[in-house]
């Protein structure tokens, strides 16, 4: 039996992308479309039986119709010849109780091979390679999982402990009654003990419950597909507990991370082999220039680039964008220059280097707006409004 595991698509991320005037959307939308197409091609090329998506289809809880349409087309294509299981993540849930989540539409359409899970449950699926059982653990919230009387008079920490213990108990009950007719696995959208966080901390919605590793490391399971953490990582083997990671880079914190999906192959003896398949994604490049102008570390064509200048005050302040424009002419997006002045001070015959970060208010504001993931149009409005204050300050 073959399965393909991918996660944390976050359609709608607009970091480091110019606005397309014809659509009003970030041009980086094409990066996520390309990633989805690669998932479809891999599922077809490897003739997989089931596709596992472990949550966070969109960046926010109210995605634009354009993003919803792109995801729907991909799911329709993926489900032509196989089952697709969609696990609800924290970015998929509404912030108002009883409001439909972003994946709810697939239940309403009653697509025969598409299954959406928003509670802890066991899914029994008949694939072309035999039966499969999947125990699901979606993103859990207090309001949807606990009764009012379980919340009264308790601190937030006590409520979270109650939520986690109740979820563990229910999950283990489902694991206990799994049969041996075919392989069994779990799908989880949460933080697992031992997992490494990355840039998802900057876009996270909701509070984490940390699942103890031993809860998932059950020998009845052939594989545990995890979502929520953006870095691909193998937390445990026998059974494999694996974060597929996100499909595209969202910022420079993920510059060195490969992005991709996991191919799972389970033989008749239920032995599991996994292969991480990297996808073609947008390159982020930090070009470090120290004391003298040096060439970039790689070809910058179609990349997202930032420059970090370091050196003495004269060098750092003398180098301008005009000196670099020939290198930057073919970049996809230029994220700006960070200037770091290194001052050499001598004390008691010993020289010490002191790093002074550039505190240009405009550059700092730009960096803040990008980190907070405000829409490009809003960023430009804020910068324009702030320039009056900057000029007033400089004149005074």
N, C-alpha and C positions, 0 to 999 in steps of 0.2 A: 504494500500500500504506500502510495506517495502523497505527500501533503506539502503545501507551500504556505509559509507563515510570514506575514508582513504586518506592520503596525504603524501607528502614530503618523498618519499622513499629514494632518494639519493643513488641509486645503484652505487657502485664504491668507497664509503667511505672506506678508508684503515687505519684509525686511530687505533693504538694499535692492529695491527695484523701482524703476521709473514708472510713472503712470502712463498707460496707453491712452491717448486722447480719444481714440475711437470707442473704447470699451469702458473707460473709467476705472479699469482694474490694473493692478500691478502687472508689469510685464513678466514678473517671476512666476506668474500663473502657469506659463508654458513649461517651467521646470517640473512642476508637480504633475502636469499632464504627461510629460515624457516619462516620469517615474511610474505612473499608473500603467502606461502602455508597456513598459518593460515587464511589469508584474504579469500582465495579460499574456505577453509573448512567452515568458518563462513557464507559466502554467500550461500553455498549449504545447510548448516544445518538450516538456518533461511529462506530459500527459498525466497530470496530478489528479488524484481522486477527490481531494477536498482542499479548499483554500481557507485558511484561518486568518481572520483580521482581528487583532487584539486591541481595538479601540482608538478613539480620537481621530475621527474622519476629517473633522474641520477644526480650524483654529479657534472659533468661538461658537457659542450656542445658537446663534442666529445667522447662519451662513447665507450668502447671497444665492439667488436662484441659479446663477451661472456655475457656482461651485457645486451646488447640489446636483445640477444636471450632469456635470463632468463625472462626479462620483457614481451617479446612477447608471450612466452609460458603461462605466468600467465594470460595475457589479453585474449588469445585464450580460456583458460579454463573458465575464468570468464564469457565470452560472449556466452557460449554454450546455456544457458537457460535464459539469461537476457540481457538488454542493459547495456553498459559500456560507461560512458562519461569521456573523458580525457581532462582536462583543461591544457593549456600550461602555465608553470611557468617560472620564470626568468632563472633557470638552464637549461631549455629545449630550450631556444632561442639561435640561432647562433649569433656570434659577427660581422658577415658580412651580410649586407642587401642582400636579394634575395637568400640566402643560406637556404636550408631546415632545419627546426627545428627537434629535436630528435623524435617527435611524428608524423611527417609528413607522415611516411610510412603507418600509419594506414588509412589515407585518400586514399592513392594510392592503397592500397589493396582492398578498397571498401568493408570492412567487414560489413555485414548488421546490426549488433547490436553494433558496436563500432563507437562512434562519437567523433571527436576531435574538440575542439573549441579554436581558436586563436584570436578571436575578440569578441567584445560585440555583442551578438545576442540572439535570443530566439529560443530554441529547443523545438519542439513539438513531444512528444514520446507517442506511444500507447503501454502501458504495459499490462500484463495479468490481472492486477487489475484496468485498466482504463487509461484515458489520464493523461499525466503529462506535464507541461510546466516548462522549466528551462531557466532562463536568466543568461548568463555567462559574467564574467568579468575576462579575463585572465591577465597575466602580460603585461602591456602596455609600449611601448617605444616611444620616441619622433619621431624617424624616420619612424616608421610604422603607427603612428596615426595622425601626423601633417604634413601639407603641408609646402613646403620650405618658402613660404611667411609668414607663421605663426611663423617662427623661426627667421627671419631676424631682426636684431637690438634689440633683447631682451636678457636680462640676463638669466642665467640658472634658477634662481628662478621664473622669469616671464614666462619662457617656461614651467616649471613644473606646475605653476598655471593654465596656458592655457590648458595644457594637462589634468589636473585633472577636471577642469570645463567642458571641452568638453566631457570627459568621463562620468561625472555625468549626464550631459544633455542627452546624448544618452542612458545611462542606465535607467534613469527615463522615457524616451519615451517608452522603451520596457516594463517597469513595467506598465505603464498607459494603455496599450492595451491588457493586459492579460485577458483572459475570465474566466468564473466561472465553466467550465465544469469539472474540476478536480483540484487537488492541484497544486500550483505553488511554485517554489523555485528558489534560486539563487546559483551560484557557483562563488567564488571569489579567485583569487590568488593575494593577496596584504596585506598590513598592514591596519587593521581597528582601528580607534581611540579607545583607551582603551585596546588594546591588549598588552600582555607582551612578550618582546623579551627574547630569551635565547641564546643557543650556535649557532643558525643560523647566528648570527652576524659575526662569525669567518669564515663562508664559503659562505657568501652572494655575489651574482653577481648582479650588477645593483643598481640603486638608488631607494629608497622607495618613493611612493606616499601614503599619509595617507588618507584613505577614511573616511569622517565623519560618525559617527554611524547612524545619522538620515537618511542618504541616503539608508542604508540597512534595517533599522527597519521599513519596510513597512508592513502594516497589510494584504496586498494581498499575502504575502509570508508565506508559512508554515514552511520554514527552509532555512537558509543561510549557505551553506557549505563553509568553509574558509580553505585556505592553505597558506603557506609561513612561519608562525610562528611555531616553533617546539614543543612548550608546549601546551598540550591539555588544552583548556579553553573555557568557555561559556561566551561570551561577552554580550549577551542580551537574554532575553526570550520574547516570544510573539512579533515577531517571534524569535525562537532560532537562534542566530548567533554564530556559533561554529567553533573553530579550532580543527580538529581531532588530530593535532600534528603529529610528525614524527613517523615512525614505529620502529626505533631502536635508541639506545643511541649512540651518536658519541663521547662524551668526558665526563670528570668528572663534567662539568657544568650541565649535565643531570642525574647525579647519583641518585637523589631522585625522578625523574619524572617517572610516569607510562607512558608506550607507548602502543598505541592501536588504535582502530577505533570506529566509532559511528554507532550504529544501530538506524534507524529512522523508526517509525511506525506512519502512518497517517490514522486515521479512516475516516468513511464516512462523518462525520461532519467537516472534515479537522482539527480536533484536533491532535496535534503532541506530541508524547512521544519519548524521546531519552534515549539511554543507552550507556554509554561508556564501551567498552569491552577491558580490558587490554590483551595484548599479552605476551607470554613468550619471553623475550628478554635477552640479555647479561647483567649480573650485573656488575656495576662499584662499587668498594669498596675503600674508603679511610680509611686506618688503621692508627689511631693516637696513637702514643706512647709518653707518657710524663713522664720524670724523671725515669721511670723504665720499663723494658720489660713487656708488658701486652699482653694477647691473642687478636687475631683479633676480630672484632665485629660480624663476622659471618663465616660460612664455606666458605673457599676461593676457593674451587674446581670449575674450569671452569669460574672463574671471572677475570676481569681486575682490577689489584690492584696497588695502589700507597701507599707509606708509608710516613707519616709526623712525623719526630722525633722532639721533643721539650724538652728542659731541659738545664742544665748547660753544659758548654763546654766539660768537661770530659766525661759526659754521652753521649752527642750527637756524639762526635768524636770517642768514643770507640766502639759503636755498629756497627757491620759490617754485610754484607749480609750473612756471614757464620753463624751468630747467628740466622738468620731468615729463613734459607733455608728449614728447616723441615716444617715450616708453608706454604712456598711458592711452594712446590714441585708439587702441583696439580693445580696451577693457570693456566688460559688460557694465560695471558700476564702480565708480571711484568713491570710497568711503571716507576719504579725508586724510589729513596728516596729523600725527601726534608728535609734538616737539618736546624732546627731553634734553635739558641743558645739564651737562656734567661739569661741575666746578671742581678744580683741584685746589685743596687747601693744605698748607703745610703747618704742622704743629710739632714742636720738639724734634725737628729734623725729619719727620715722617710725613709723607704725602698721603692724603686721603681724598678719594673721589666722592663727591656728593651729587646725587641726582636730583635735579629740580624739574618737576613736571610743569609743562606749559599750562598756564591758567587763563589763557585767552577765553573770555566768557562766551563768545560766539561758538567756538569749537566745543567747549564743554556743554553748552546747551544742545548743540546738534547731537553730540554723543548721548546725552540723556534722553532725547526724544527718540533716537533710534533704539536704544536699549529698552525703552518703555513700549516700543512697537506701535507708536501712534501712526495713523495713516499719513502717507506722504504729503497729501494736500494740507493736512493740519500742521505738519512739521513746517512746511513752507510759510504758512500764515503766522505761526508763532515766531519764526526767525525774523520775518519781515517786521512784525510788531516790535520785537525786541531790539532791532537794529537802532531804532530811535533812542532807546535807553542807553545802548552801548555808546553811541555817538555823543550823547549828552554827558555821559560819565567821562569820556575821553576829553571833551572840551573843558570840563571843569577841573 
